[in-house]
């Protein structure tokens, strides 16, 4: 005997006598009120962020006015200081996010905790190891001998500062992590061409920068994928995961400790200490050996009582990721603060000395504007990029985030040793893509993974003779969002020409209104 059914207005059937569930008006009203509250909260945060940014820019202008009172063309320096602050805000919103995004996406850190740690260590890196003398960006891209007058140089730098900051702002708005160094380089090139002509550009430097578009993400992706492959084969897909972790995790973490030590010696502290390559190698080797001795008993104690599952393994990588985010932020602050204040320092140097120099002194107040601007930009405008890089490109866990962080340090070390110009942004994002694409390949093609899964189901499988059964579902499975991939690649390709075009337009605009 079958249940009697009635036809619904949509053509579907339901048992006779069953009442149609309706959403009450109260539920609908509450849902609408919730949406309104979310929208109001988002608008309020946007207004607070905008207000904080404006207050900081006004403060930057006031600091400059006090520090250079009595100097010639002080009004011009005040405007340049405001533009330098604007650039620092955008660097914090875009570039710094890459240092902490994997740790946030893997849940090793909360978003708020990551913002606080990154802001503190970015500021410390900029103020303690940022250096007070830098080579001007212009001298490497534009030949100073071709600049007809100091005024021309000042206006070109003003245009470059505004255009590069504007381009990074646009990229952050659309959710594309771009290289701030490339943005500044493109802007200087554009204003230089507008001011002097194509002959002023040192094209060999531009060629090496263009090469870094390919070198940085590929090298970062390959290194991150290699470490993830090691973790999967030697730890994750082993019958006794805890025993495998006790054997391999101390080694992996010791590699991270020694790599970050070398990274800080070569990049983060280069302005206060310049060790020889042999010194860096020897120190890194000793640090690796000491780290192994210290970490083995710590990992053994930490792994006691853990279940034989992947979730247990993730706990062993969380604390190292927090240290990695802090160290990456410190090194970034020490190196990239010059992107924000380098052109500003060049403008100050020219206006006070009356000549174009290849190196300039960065006053402490200028470093303060750069350091706090980067930290403020990260805190108020960085969360969007942090979520995109850490969560939306591919799914992160502490082990994958470890591979990304370690790849960033090793790639910079290798590139520095080979004399290759690389972008920290391209390395970090390339490592995230490398982890995601490797996961796609490994899920579909790994014999070890498939044999491990079938062995867990009770089958006896020989890994060497086993061939993975690639089903259509696995072949269609995409673990990297292609839309984000295409947007980011497009942004990378057009960063230099876009910032150059904006800078040229800004230069002609400044000539018109001055």
Beta strands, then each sheet from edge to edge (+ up, - down):
strand 1: 5-7
strand 2: 13-15
strand 3: 133-135
strand 4: 359-361
sheet 1: 1+ 2-
sheet 2: 3+ 4-
end
